[in-house]
Amino acid sequence: MKVSIEITLAPLEEEYETPIKDFIRVLRSSPFEIQENPLSTQIFGDYKPLMLFLTNAIADSFNTIAAGMIHLKIVKSDRSDYQPFV
């Protein structure tokens, strides 16, 4: 089953940029398709392998910060080719 996941990491600490950049680097190094914008990152792939990857990536990221939130929006379909209306 293909899914599209929008991810926003929000460290709740003064130094928030480095953990976000490190997390995005981990996502980029994955075998999954990635799209980025200033507010979130989208990742696309098969549900089970993608969720296993994200579970580990999120845990590793949370281990580097004192407090933080992660927002996930999961859509059951591959939306990687979505083009917004202009």
Jmol script that loads the backbone (N, CA, C; Angstrom):
load data "model"
ATOM      1  N   MET A   1       0.846  -1.166   0.000  1.00  0.00           N
ATOM      2  CA  MET A   1       0.000   0.000   0.000  1.00  0.00           C
ATOM      3  C   MET A   1       0.895   1.235   0.000  1.00  0.00           C
ATOM      4  N   LYS A   2       0.679   2.112  -0.953  1.00  0.00           N
ATOM      5  CA  LYS A   2       1.445   3.353  -1.062  1.00  0.00           C
ATOM      6  C   LYS A   2       0.852   4.423  -0.152  1.00  0.00           C
ATOM      7  N   VAL A   3       1.742   5.204   0.473  1.00  0.00           N
ATOM      8  CA  VAL A   3       1.310   6.319   1.310  1.00  0.00           C
ATOM      9  C   VAL A   3       2.163   7.547   1.022  1.00  0.00           C
ATOM     10  N   SER A   4       1.604   8.682   1.373  1.00  0.00           N
ATOM     11  CA  SER A   4       2.291   9.962   1.329  1.00  0.00           C
ATOM     12  C   SER A   4       2.215  10.533   2.739  1.00  0.00           C
ATOM     13  N   ILE A   5       3.347  10.962   3.272  1.00  0.00           N
ATOM     14  CA  ILE A   5       3.385  11.447   4.652  1.00  0.00           C
ATOM     15  C   ILE A   5       4.020  12.832   4.677  1.00  0.00           C
ATOM     16  N   GLU A   6       3.296  13.780   5.257  1.00  0.00           N
ATOM     17  CA  GLU A   6       3.840  15.120   5.478  1.00  0.00           C
ATOM     18  C   GLU A   6       4.352  15.169   6.912  1.00  0.00           C
ATOM     19  N   ILE A   7       5.580  15.631   7.074  1.00  0.00           N
ATOM     20  CA  ILE A   7       6.242  15.626   8.378  1.00  0.00           C
ATOM     21  C   ILE A   7       6.691  17.036   8.729  1.00  0.00           C
ATOM     22  N   THR A   8       6.406  17.437   9.973  1.00  0.00           N
ATOM     23  CA  THR A   8       6.939  18.691  10.506  1.00  0.00           C
ATOM     24  C   THR A   8       7.530  18.387  11.878  1.00  0.00           C
ATOM     25  N   LEU A   9       8.819  18.597  12.021  1.00  0.00           N
ATOM     26  CA  LEU A   9       9.502  18.438  13.309  1.00  0.00           C
ATOM     27  C   LEU A   9       9.608  19.801  13.963  1.00  0.00           C
ATOM     28  N   ALA A  10       9.222  19.884  15.235  1.00  0.00           N
ATOM     29  CA  ALA A  10       9.264  21.154  15.967  1.00  0.00           C
ATOM     30  C   ALA A  10       9.954  20.949  17.313  1.00  0.00           C
ATOM     31  N   PRO A  11      11.280  21.105  17.351  1.00  0.00           N
ATOM     32  CA  PRO A  11      11.966  21.044  18.647  1.00  0.00           C
ATOM     33  C   PRO A  11      11.509  22.206  19.528  1.00  0.00           C
ATOM     34  N   LEU A  12      11.224  21.925  20.771  1.00  0.00           N
ATOM     35  CA  LEU A  12      10.752  22.958  21.707  1.00  0.00           C
ATOM     36  C   LEU A  12      11.913  23.430  22.569  1.00  0.00           C
ATOM     37  N   GLU A  13      12.868  24.028  21.889  1.00  0.00           N
ATOM     38  CA  GLU A  13      14.051  24.535  22.578  1.00  0.00           C
ATOM     39  C   GLU A  13      14.634  25.682  21.771  1.00  0.00           C
ATOM     40  N   GLU A  14      15.515  26.441  22.413  1.00  0.00           N
ATOM     41  CA  GLU A  14      16.063  27.628  21.765  1.00  0.00           C
ATOM     42  C   GLU A  14      16.832  27.283  20.490  1.00  0.00           C
ATOM     43  N   GLU A  15      17.653  26.259  20.525  1.00  0.00           N
ATOM     44  CA  GLU A  15      18.432  25.826  19.355  1.00  0.00           C
ATOM     45  C   GLU A  15      17.615  24.772  18.611  1.00  0.00           C
ATOM     46  N   TYR A  16      16.783  25.233  17.686  1.00  0.00           N
ATOM     47  CA  TYR A  16      15.876  24.325  16.984  1.00  0.00           C
ATOM     48  C   TYR A  16      16.314  24.003  15.558  1.00  0.00           C
ATOM     49  N   GLU A  17      17.140  24.855  14.949  1.00  0.00           N
ATOM     50  CA  GLU A  17      17.482  24.661  13.543  1.00  0.00           C
ATOM     51  C   GLU A  17      18.327  23.409  13.288  1.00  0.00           C
ATOM     52  N   THR A  18      19.331  23.172  14.104  1.00  0.00           N
ATOM     53  CA  THR A  18      20.225  22.031  13.875  1.00  0.00           C
ATOM     54  C   THR A  18      19.484  20.697  13.924  1.00  0.00           C
ATOM     55  N   PRO A  19      18.628  20.435  14.923  1.00  0.00           N
ATOM     56  CA  PRO A  19      17.904  19.156  14.916  1.00  0.00           C
ATOM     57  C   PRO A  19      17.002  18.987  13.692  1.00  0.00           C
ATOM     58  N   ILE A  20      16.400  20.074  13.231  1.00  0.00           N
ATOM     59  CA  ILE A  20      15.547  19.989  12.040  1.00  0.00           C
ATOM     60  C   ILE A  20      16.389  19.654  10.818  1.00  0.00           C
ATOM     61  N   LYS A  21      17.499  20.345  10.639  1.00  0.00           N
ATOM     62  CA  LYS A  21      18.378  20.086   9.496  1.00  0.00           C
ATOM     63  C   LYS A  21      18.926  18.661   9.538  1.00  0.00           C
ATOM     64  N   ASP A  22      19.297  18.193  10.723  1.00  0.00           N
ATOM     65  CA  ASP A  22      19.808  16.819  10.854  1.00  0.00           C
ATOM     66  C   ASP A  22      18.735  15.800  10.490  1.00  0.00           C
ATOM     67  N   PHE A  23      17.506  16.047  10.918  1.00  0.00           N
ATOM     68  CA  PHE A  23      16.398  15.134  10.611  1.00  0.00           C
ATOM     69  C   PHE A  23      16.139  15.096   9.102  1.00  0.00           C
ATOM     70  N   ILE A  24      16.163  16.258   8.461  1.00  0.00           N
ATOM     71  CA  ILE A  24      15.952  16.309   7.012  1.00  0.00           C
ATOM     72  C   ILE A  24      17.069  15.566   6.281  1.00  0.00           C
ATOM     73  N   ARG A  25      18.295  15.665   6.767  1.00  0.00           N
ATOM     74  CA  ARG A  25      19.404  14.932   6.148  1.00  0.00           C
ATOM     75  C   ARG A  25      19.172  13.426   6.223  1.00  0.00           C
ATOM     76  N   VAL A  26      18.643  12.965   7.340  1.00  0.00           N
ATOM     77  CA  VAL A  26      18.328  11.533   7.482  1.00  0.00           C
ATOM     78  C   VAL A  26      17.252  11.139   6.476  1.00  0.00           C
ATOM     79  N   LEU A  27      16.210  11.951   6.354  1.00  0.00           N
ATOM     80  CA  LEU A  27      15.154  11.661   5.380  1.00  0.00           C
ATOM     81  C   LEU A  27      15.718  11.627   3.965  1.00  0.00           C
ATOM     82  N   ARG A  28      16.582  12.565   3.641  1.00  0.00           N
ATOM     83  CA  ARG A  28      17.182  12.615   2.301  1.00  0.00           C
ATOM     84  C   ARG A  28      18.017  11.372   2.007  1.00  0.00           C
ATOM     85  N   SER A  29      18.621  10.800   3.030  1.00  0.00           N
ATOM     86  CA  SER A  29      19.485   9.634   2.826  1.00  0.00           C
ATOM     87  C   SER A  29      18.696   8.334   2.695  1.00  0.00           C
ATOM     88  N   SER A  30      17.396   8.403   2.861  1.00  0.00           N
ATOM     89  CA  SER A  30      16.550   7.204   2.782  1.00  0.00           C
ATOM     90  C   SER A  30      16.339   6.806   1.323  1.00  0.00           C
ATOM     91  N   PRO A  31      15.843   5.586   1.089  1.00  0.00           N
ATOM     92  CA  PRO A  31      15.547   5.164  -0.280  1.00  0.00           C
ATOM     93  C   PRO A  31      14.200   5.682  -0.789  1.00  0.00           C
ATOM     94  N   PHE A  32      13.493   6.460   0.024  1.00  0.00           N
ATOM     95  CA  PHE A  32      12.159   6.933  -0.324  1.00  0.00           C
ATOM     96  C   PHE A  32      12.217   8.260  -1.066  1.00  0.00           C
ATOM     97  N   GLU A  33      11.179   8.543  -1.834  1.00  0.00           N
ATOM     98  CA  GLU A  33      11.092   9.829  -2.522  1.00  0.00           C
ATOM     99  C   GLU A  33      10.764  10.910  -1.506  1.00  0.00           C
ATOM    100  N   ILE A  34      11.456  12.042  -1.618  1.00  0.00           N
ATOM    101  CA  ILE A  34      11.314  13.147  -0.678  1.00  0.00           C
ATOM    102  C   ILE A  34      11.001  14.428  -1.454  1.00  0.00           C
ATOM    103  N   GLN A  35      10.112  15.242  -0.911  1.00  0.00           N
ATOM    104  CA  GLN A  35       9.876  16.597  -1.415  1.00  0.00           C
ATOM    105  C   GLN A  35       9.895  17.523  -0.206  1.00  0.00           C
ATOM    106  N   GLU A  36      10.506  18.673  -0.375  1.00  0.00           N
ATOM    107  CA  GLU A  36      10.650  19.608   0.736  1.00  0.00           C
ATOM    108  C   GLU A  36      10.030  20.958   0.396  1.00  0.00           C
ATOM    109  N   ASN A  37       9.542  21.633   1.425  1.00  0.00           N
ATOM    110  CA  ASN A  37       9.143  23.028   1.314  1.00  0.00           C
ATOM    111  C   ASN A  37       9.535  23.710   2.626  1.00  0.00           C
ATOM    112  N   PRO A  38       9.373  25.007   2.760  1.00  0.00           N
ATOM    113  CA  PRO A  38       9.852  25.694   3.969  1.00  0.00           C
ATOM    114  C   PRO A  38       9.180  25.244   5.273  1.00  0.00           C
ATOM    115  N   LEU A  39       7.998  24.651   5.211  1.00  0.00           N
ATOM    116  CA  LEU A  39       7.275  24.312   6.433  1.00  0.00           C
ATOM    117  C   LEU A  39       7.230  22.826   6.765  1.00  0.00           C
ATOM    118  N   SER A  40       7.475  21.973   5.766  1.00  0.00           N
ATOM    119  CA  SER A  40       7.375  20.539   6.027  1.00  0.00           C
ATOM    120  C   SER A  40       8.145  19.771   4.960  1.00  0.00           C
ATOM    121  N   THR A  41       8.236  18.487   5.195  1.00  0.00           N
ATOM    122  CA  THR A  41       8.858  17.572   4.242  1.00  0.00           C
ATOM    123  C   THR A  41       7.862  16.465   3.965  1.00  0.00           C
ATOM    124  N   GLN A  42       7.737  16.099   2.705  1.00  0.00           N
ATOM    125  CA  GLN A  42       6.866  14.988   2.328  1.00  0.00           C
ATOM    126  C   GLN A  42       7.752  13.803   1.947  1.00  0.00           C
ATOM    127  N   ILE A  43       7.292  12.621   2.323  1.00  0.00           N
ATOM    128  CA  ILE A  43       8.012  11.400   2.009  1.00  0.00           C
ATOM    129  C   ILE A  43       6.984  10.402   1.470  1.00  0.00           C
ATOM    130  N   PHE A  44       7.364   9.635   0.468  1.00  0.00           N
ATOM    131  CA  PHE A  44       6.432   8.770  -0.257  1.00  0.00           C
ATOM    132  C   PHE A  44       7.014   7.362  -0.361  1.00  0.00           C
ATOM    133  N   GLY A  45       6.152   6.346  -0.176  1.00  0.00           N
ATOM    134  CA  GLY A  45       6.624   4.978  -0.330  1.00  0.00           C
ATOM    135  C   GLY A  45       5.611   3.973   0.151  1.00  0.00           C
ATOM    136  N   ASP A  46       6.058   2.720   0.267  1.00  0.00           N
ATOM    137  CA  ASP A  46       5.216   1.643   0.781  1.00  0.00           C
ATOM    138  C   ASP A  46       5.060   1.796   2.291  1.00  0.00           C
ATOM    139  N   TYR A  47       3.846   1.617   2.772  1.00  0.00           N
ATOM    140  CA  TYR A  47       3.489   1.912   4.162  1.00  0.00           C
ATOM    141  C   TYR A  47       4.417   1.267   5.192  1.00  0.00           C
ATOM    142  N   LYS A  48       4.525  -0.055   5.185  1.00  0.00           N
ATOM    143  CA  LYS A  48       5.269  -0.727   6.262  1.00  0.00           C
ATOM    144  C   LYS A  48       6.754  -0.351   6.290  1.00  0.00           C
ATOM    145  N   PRO A  49       7.477  -0.428   5.164  1.00  0.00           N
ATOM    146  CA  PRO A  49       8.891  -0.040   5.239  1.00  0.00           C
ATOM    147  C   PRO A  49       9.082   1.442   5.573  1.00  0.00           C
ATOM    148  N   LEU A  50       8.189   2.280   5.079  1.00  0.00           N
ATOM    149  CA  LEU A  50       8.301   3.710   5.355  1.00  0.00           C
ATOM    150  C   LEU A  50       8.056   3.989   6.837  1.00  0.00           C
ATOM    151  N   MET A  51       7.041   3.382   7.417  1.00  0.00           N
ATOM    152  CA  MET A  51       6.759   3.601   8.837  1.00  0.00           C
ATOM    153  C   MET A  51       7.882   3.046   9.724  1.00  0.00           C
ATOM    154  N   LEU A  52       8.466   1.918   9.353  1.00  0.00           N
ATOM    155  CA  LEU A  52       9.599   1.372  10.110  1.00  0.00           C
ATOM    156  C   LEU A  52      10.771   2.355  10.060  1.00  0.00           C
ATOM    157  N   PHE A  53      11.057   2.870   8.868  1.00  0.00           N
ATOM    158  CA  PHE A  53      12.126   3.849   8.730  1.00  0.00           C
ATOM    159  C   PHE A  53      11.837   5.085   9.585  1.00  0.00           C
ATOM    160  N   LEU A  54      10.607   5.616   9.497  1.00  0.00           N
ATOM    161  CA  LEU A  54      10.261   6.829  10.249  1.00  0.00           C
ATOM    162  C   LEU A  54      10.294   6.604  11.755  1.00  0.00           C
ATOM    163  N   THR A  55       9.854   5.441  12.198  1.00  0.00           N
ATOM    164  CA  THR A  55       9.897   5.132  13.636  1.00  0.00           C
ATOM    165  C   THR A  55      11.323   5.261  14.166  1.00  0.00           C
ATOM    166  N   ASN A  56      12.266   4.705  13.439  1.00  0.00           N
ATOM    167  CA  ASN A  56      13.667   4.775  13.867  1.00  0.00           C
ATOM    168  C   ASN A  56      14.228   6.186  13.719  1.00  0.00           C
ATOM    169  N   ALA A  57      13.921   6.858  12.622  1.00  0.00           N
ATOM    170  CA  ALA A  57      14.431   8.215  12.394  1.00  0.00           C
ATOM    171  C   ALA A  57      13.897   9.190  13.441  1.00  0.00           C
ATOM    172  N   ILE A  58      12.619   9.060  13.783  1.00  0.00           N
ATOM    173  CA  ILE A  58      12.023   9.941  14.791  1.00  0.00           C
ATOM    174  C   ILE A  58      12.632   9.668  16.160  1.00  0.00           C
ATOM    175  N   ALA A  59      12.798   8.407  16.516  1.00  0.00           N
ATOM    176  CA  ALA A  59      13.401   8.064  17.811  1.00  0.00           C
ATOM    177  C   ALA A  59      14.820   8.629  17.905  1.00  0.00           C
ATOM    178  N   ASP A  60      15.592   8.477  16.839  1.00  0.00           N
ATOM    179  CA  ASP A  60      16.957   9.014  16.841  1.00  0.00           C
ATOM    180  C   ASP A  60      16.939  10.535  16.992  1.00  0.00           C
ATOM    181  N   SER A  61      16.019  11.199  16.305  1.00  0.00           N
ATOM    182  CA  SER A  61      15.920  12.649  16.397  1.00  0.00           C
ATOM    183  C   SER A  61      15.497  13.078  17.800  1.00  0.00           C
ATOM    184  N   PHE A  62      14.512  12.406  18.361  1.00  0.00           N
ATOM    185  CA  PHE A  62      14.047  12.754  19.704  1.00  0.00           C
ATOM    186  C   PHE A  62      15.138  12.543  20.752  1.00  0.00           C
ATOM    187  N   ASN A  63      16.055  11.607  20.504  1.00  0.00           N
ATOM    188  CA  ASN A  63      17.160  11.385  21.441  1.00  0.00           C
ATOM    189  C   ASN A  63      18.148  12.539  21.452  1.00  0.00           C
ATOM    190  N   THR A  64      18.088  13.437  20.464  1.00  0.00           N
ATOM    191  CA  THR A  64      19.034  14.552  20.396  1.00  0.00           C
ATOM    192  C   THR A  64      18.451  15.858  20.933  1.00  0.00           C
ATOM    193  N   ILE A  65      17.167  15.867  21.294  1.00  0.00           N
ATOM    194  CA  ILE A  65      16.534  17.093  21.783  1.00  0.00           C
ATOM    195  C   ILE A  65      15.916  16.847  23.155  1.00  0.00           C
ATOM    196  N   ALA A  66      15.783  17.927  23.922  1.00  0.00           N
ATOM    197  CA  ALA A  66      15.187  17.815  25.258  1.00  0.00           C
ATOM    198  C   ALA A  66      13.673  17.683  25.183  1.00  0.00           C
ATOM    199  N   ALA A  67      13.060  18.407  24.241  1.00  0.00           N
ATOM    200  CA  ALA A  67      11.608  18.368  24.074  1.00  0.00           C
ATOM    201  C   ALA A  67      11.281  18.732  22.635  1.00  0.00           C
ATOM    202  N   GLY A  68      10.201  18.165  22.138  1.00  0.00           N
ATOM    203  CA  GLY A  68       9.817  18.486  20.771  1.00  0.00           C
ATOM    204  C   GLY A  68       8.527  17.799  20.368  1.00  0.00           C
ATOM    205  N   MET A  69       8.030  18.208  19.223  1.00  0.00           N
ATOM    206  CA  MET A  69       6.813  17.619  18.658  1.00  0.00           C
ATOM    207  C   MET A  69       7.100  17.219  17.219  1.00  0.00           C
ATOM    208  N   ILE A  70       6.359  16.239  16.754  1.00  0.00           N
ATOM    209  CA  ILE A  70       6.403  15.897  15.344  1.00  0.00           C
ATOM    210  C   ILE A  70       4.967  15.753  14.874  1.00  0.00           C
ATOM    211  N   HIS A  71       4.680  16.373  13.754  1.00  0.00           N
ATOM    212  CA  HIS A  71       3.346  16.313  13.159  1.00  0.00           C
ATOM    213  C   HIS A  71       3.439  15.457  11.901  1.00  0.00           C
ATOM    214  N   LEU A  72       2.577  14.438  11.824  1.00  0.00           N
ATOM    215  CA  LEU A  72       2.530  13.584  10.642  1.00  0.00           C
ATOM    216  C   LEU A  72       1.124  13.631  10.066  1.00  0.00           C
ATOM    217  N   LYS A  73       1.043  13.793   8.766  1.00  0.00           N
ATOM    218  CA  LYS A  73      -0.219  13.652   8.042  1.00  0.00           C
ATOM    219  C   LYS A  73       0.001  12.512   7.067  1.00  0.00           C
ATOM    220  N   ILE A  74      -0.801  11.488   7.169  1.00  0.00           N
ATOM    221  CA  ILE A  74      -0.626  10.301   6.337  1.00  0.00           C
ATOM    222  C   ILE A  74      -1.816  10.170   5.397  1.00  0.00           C
ATOM    223  N   VAL A  75      -1.518  10.084   4.110  1.00  0.00           N
ATOM    224  CA  VAL A  75      -2.540   9.929   3.078  1.00  0.00           C
ATOM    225  C   VAL A  75      -2.326   8.566   2.426  1.00  0.00           C
ATOM    226  N   LYS A  76      -3.393   7.806   2.296  1.00  0.00           N
ATOM    227  CA  LYS A  76      -3.291   6.499   1.664  1.00  0.00           C
ATOM    228  C   LYS A  76      -3.356   6.646   0.144  1.00  0.00           C
ATOM    229  N   SER A  77      -2.247   6.981  -0.442  1.00  0.00           N
ATOM    230  CA  SER A  77      -2.043   7.035  -1.888  1.00  0.00           C
ATOM    231  C   SER A  77      -0.707   7.718  -2.124  1.00  0.00           C
ATOM    232  N   ASP A  78      -0.176   7.532  -3.302  1.00  0.00           N
ATOM    233  CA  ASP A  78       1.073   8.195  -3.674  1.00  0.00           C
ATOM    234  C   ASP A  78       0.713   9.532  -4.296  1.00  0.00           C
ATOM    235  N   ARG A  79       0.968  10.607  -3.568  1.00  0.00           N
ATOM    236  CA  ARG A  79       0.636  11.959  -4.025  1.00  0.00           C
ATOM    237  C   ARG A  79       1.887  12.706  -4.504  1.00  0.00           C
ATOM    238  N   SER A  80       2.952  11.973  -4.802  1.00  0.00           N
ATOM    239  CA  SER A  80       4.212  12.614  -5.174  1.00  0.00           C
ATOM    240  C   SER A  80       4.123  13.399  -6.473  1.00  0.00           C
ATOM    241  N   ASP A  81       3.141  13.084  -7.308  1.00  0.00           N
ATOM    242  CA  ASP A  81       3.008  13.806  -8.573  1.00  0.00           C
ATOM    243  C   ASP A  81       1.948  14.911  -8.513  1.00  0.00           C
ATOM    244  N   TYR A  82       1.476  15.240  -7.331  1.00  0.00           N
ATOM    245  CA  TYR A  82       0.449  16.264  -7.160  1.00  0.00           C
ATOM    246  C   TYR A  82       0.947  17.618  -7.641  1.00  0.00           C
ATOM    247  N   GLN A  83       0.148  18.285  -8.426  1.00  0.00           N
ATOM    248  CA  GLN A  83       0.424  19.639  -8.888  1.00  0.00           C
ATOM    249  C   GLN A  83      -0.715  20.546  -8.431  1.00  0.00           C
ATOM    250  N   PRO A  84      -0.425  21.568  -7.608  1.00  0.00           N
ATOM    251  CA  PRO A  84      -1.505  22.446  -7.160  1.00  0.00           C
ATOM    252  C   PRO A  84      -2.085  23.258  -8.310  1.00  0.00           C
ATOM    253  N   PHE A  85      -3.343  23.615  -8.155  1.00  0.00           N
ATOM    254  CA  PHE A  85      -3.981  24.471  -9.152  1.00  0.00           C
ATOM    255  C   PHE A  85      -3.379  25.856  -9.068  1.00  0.00           C
ATOM    256  N   VAL A  86      -3.189  26.482 -10.194  1.00  0.00           N
ATOM    257  CA  VAL A  86      -2.599  27.827 -10.213  1.00  0.00           C
ATOM    258  C   VAL A  86      -3.664  28.836 -10.596  1.00  0.00           C
TER     259      VAL A  86
END
end "model"
wireframe off; spacefill off
backbone 0.3
color backbone group
